[in-house]
């Protein structure tokens, strides 16, 4: 966490671009694991034998999300949580407000990293991010051309 690194603004911009692409893909229905999960659930509820696809090691790997997140941007929602989707996982629920983000972190007791530790790491990363964004904003304001009006 070297906040002084001159590459941080560049790395942040690249991460934001990448995240936007992933979100757009999911919004367009291209989140492959969710489609497969729906097929798995239909298969399991039908009573039919489990298709070979869901017995393969690859399914175990793609369906075991260590960190699962879900967020909301609803003014009427005051509290929100999201649980882990695998035994050693972490669930992160977050609410986006105009001037803040509220986050809950959950995990299974005795499995995976403790939720409190992950919450502290998220808070530290958020502070680093806030510092970086503020610094980038100051640089952008100071390098903006003066108004000719």
N, C-alpha and C positions, 0 to 999 in steps of 0.2 A: 504494500500500500504506500507507494511513494507518490504522495500528492504533488510533489514538486516536479515530477517527470514532465518534460516538455511534450511527450507523446500522448499524454492522457487525453487532451481534447480530441486528437485524431482517433484514438482508440475508442473513446466514447461515441463519437460520430459513427464509426464503423459498426459498433455494437447496436446503436439505435437503428441504423439502416437495416441490419440483419434481422433484428427483432420485428421491425415493421413488416418485412417480407414474410416472416413466419406467421405473424398474425393475419396478414392478408390471405395467405394460403389457407389457414384454418377457417377464416370467414367464408372463403369460397368453397369450403367442403373438401379441401385437400389435406386435412389432418388424418393421415392414413390410419393411425392407431385407434382413433375413435370409431372409424367405420368398422375396423376389425373387432373392436370390443363389442359393438352392437351385434355383429354377426355371431360372436362367441356367446353373448347373452341369449340371443334367439335360439342358438343351437342347444345351450344348456337347459333352457326352459321347455324345449320340445320333447325331451325325453329320448331323443335319438342318440346314437353313439357319437362321441366327440369326433369331429373331423380331424384328419391327420395334421392339418395346418396348426391346430391349437395344441397339439402334442409335441410339436417340434421345439427345439431349444431356442430358435430364433423368436418364437412367440413369447417365451418366458422372458427374453431379454427386452423386447420392444414393449412389453406390457408392464414391466416393473419400473415405473417411474419413481426414482428416488425422491425427487422433489416434485410435488404436484401443487399447482397454484390455480386460484380462481379469484377473479375480482369483480367488483361492481362499481358502477358510477350512478347510483340512485339516491337522490336527496331524501327519499322516504325511508331508506335503510339506515338504521342506527348502529347495527352490530352485524358482523358477518364472520363466519369461520369456515374452514375447509380442511378436511382430514386427509391423512396420508392414504395412498392407494395401494401400498404394499407394506408388509410388516416392518421392514427396516427403513421406511420412508418418512418424509416430512410433508406435512400439509401446510400451505400458506394461503390464508384468505386475506384479501385486502380490499379496502374501500377507498375510492378516489374522491376527494373533496376539492373544492376550488383552491384552497391554500394548504392542504395537508393530505397525507396518506395514513390510514390506520391499518395496522397489520396484526393478524393473529397467526401464531405458529403452533402446530400440534404434532405430536408423534406418539407412537405406542410406548407405554412405559417399559423401560428395560430393553428396547429394541431400537437400533439406529441411534443417531446423535440426539442428545437431549434437546427438546424444543427450546428451553430457555437459552441454551448456548447458541442455537441457530438464530434466535431472536436478537441476541446481542450482536452477532455478526451482521445481521441484516441492518440493524440500527447503525453500526459503525460504517458499513458500506453506504448507507443512505447519507450519512454525514459527509463522507468523502465525496460522494456524488454532488451534494448540495454545494460544497466548497468549490468543486471543479466547475459547476455550472455558473456559480456567481463570478468566479475568476474569469471564465470565458466571456460572460456578459460584460464585465468591466473592460476587458480587452477590446471587445467589439465596439463598445461605446466610445472608447478612447481613440480608436482607429477610424471611426466614421468621419467622412468629410464634413466640414463645417457647412452649415446652411448658408445659401447665398441670398436668402430672403431677408 
